[in-house]
Amino acid sequence: MAKSTRTLLEVGMWKAMAEFLACPLSKQPLRYCERTGSLICDALSVSYPIVDGVPLLDPREGKILDVAPALADNPSSNDPEAI
């Protein structure tokens, strides 16, 4: 299987899995970020890594995202890592 095909399959899998996973702190849904390959909790602006195909949802593994002031003024933005 070509690397690009595998990557597309993995991205699709994580987008589907994110519908069933929740942030361990806020209990809110997570979404998959293609740019970082991590799961994002928009409620808390926390990123959880995926290592060797395993999401690390331990709160100690979460990374707090920097949210720019412009983003705080625009709550309709869906990607706090797009800054």
C-alpha angles and dihedrals in degrees: 000000000000118000094239091052092050090049091051090050091049092049091050091048093052093047089054094044092050088067089065100038126083135195109264091222106040098023087224123135121276127221130206117246110208093195096059100022091231139116115254129208104204092188092065101018091239127147121209116200126231110218121189089342094308119113110226101217096167106125089231089062094053119106119212110232123224109241114200118226090245089059092051088057091052108054091173091074112108101195119061088178092059090087 
